[in-house]
Amino acid sequence: MNYREVGRTGIPVSEIGFGCGGNAGLMVRGTFEQQRDAIERALELGINYFDQAPDYGGGVAEENLGRVLRELGVRPYITTKVEVRAQNLDDIAGQVTRSLDESLKRLGVDYVDFLQIHNGPVMDRPELSGRTYSRLWIEDYLRPGGALDGLQRAQRSGKARFIGFITRGNDAPAAQKLIDSGAFSLINVSVNLLNPSAAIKPYGMRVDQDYGGILSYAAARGVSAAIYSPLFGGVLTDNAIAGGEGHPLARGPRSPEAWALPLRRAKALSFLSRGLNPQAHEEHDLAEAAIRFILSLEGVAAVLGGFSEKKQVEEIAACSGKGPLSVQNMARIEMVWRANFGLGG
């Protein structure tokens, strides 16, 4: 396992991190034995970084991680997050404090290494209602009593060592403004072979969520990125392209239609897999190619695997240290991007 420092924090995290979100299902719907076996194997393989949030199973993932870590007697680096909803807008800083205290209790720890806002920053005020937390107005981040104020209170209290936020695409100006504050050490960003816009957006490619080259912008200012959705929810796998069934613990797509377009795009990259294409230039499957591509990008500290079982931990961890994709494969990938995956403009 290779390790990378997060920004200027001095913290060396494994370049493969353990994502605890609900989509893969292990940390929310798995048994204690399944969770313990997967986490124990991850630790054996050198994974020392775990990414959490209260919204992962409504706190269940945090509770389950805490239970396993206590049994194993280990303390890896942990990130958790804060979701700001409509009901919290009058006291965002207070919501940060309350949410963190609840997370610490569930995790069974006194502090986290990184605390992030789970709402992506935007320049225009979004309409928040109900349980929605995907976006947060930049002014609600920066105003007195806002999200940054709450995060810095957590730092001063010793309950969070470093702070960060998540980006969700089409938010580069707001994300840049937060980075320019100098307060943040870590952002969570989605980048993958179906949408590489956080690093590069070739001419001709169309993306729904444009991440505006935020990786290099952040890196130049001492801010690292943890990458979520590296396999686009499991689309970038040999199993998905071959029409296989998803793992029983995994949430899967909202509907077959939701996966139809991403799957068509992913099939345009099947040349990367020796299993799907016996004439493939290198011996790797599509998932390994996707992870190795991300690890080659500037500013990436860790790729967050979403795991359903121990075997998947082993497969993704094995990508560490294998280096970037070949020049030939990258040239062909770029041609696919420039053709918009063969889907036209």
GIHU-V672850 format. One record per helix or strand of 2 or more residues. SS is the DSSP state (H for helix, E for strand). FROM is the first residue (numbers start at 0). TO is the last residue. If there is no record, write none. Layout:
BEGIN
ss=SS from=FROM to=TO
ss=SS from=FROM to=TO
END
This chain:
BEGIN
ss=E from=2 to=4
ss=E from=11 to=13
ss=E from=15 to=18
ss=H from=25 to=28
ss=H from=31 to=43
ss=E from=48 to=50
ss=H from=59 to=71
ss=E from=76 to=81
ss=H from=85 to=106
ss=E from=111 to=116
ss=E from=119 to=121
ss=E from=134 to=136
ss=H from=137 to=141
ss=H from=146 to=156
ss=E from=159 to=165
ss=H from=171 to=179
ss=E from=185 to=189
ss=H from=213 to=218
ss=E from=223 to=227
ss=H from=231 to=233
ss=H from=237 to=240
ss=H from=255 to=266
ss=H from=269 to=271
ss=H from=285 to=294
ss=E from=299 to=305
ss=H from=309 to=316
ss=H from=326 to=337
ss=H from=339 to=341
END
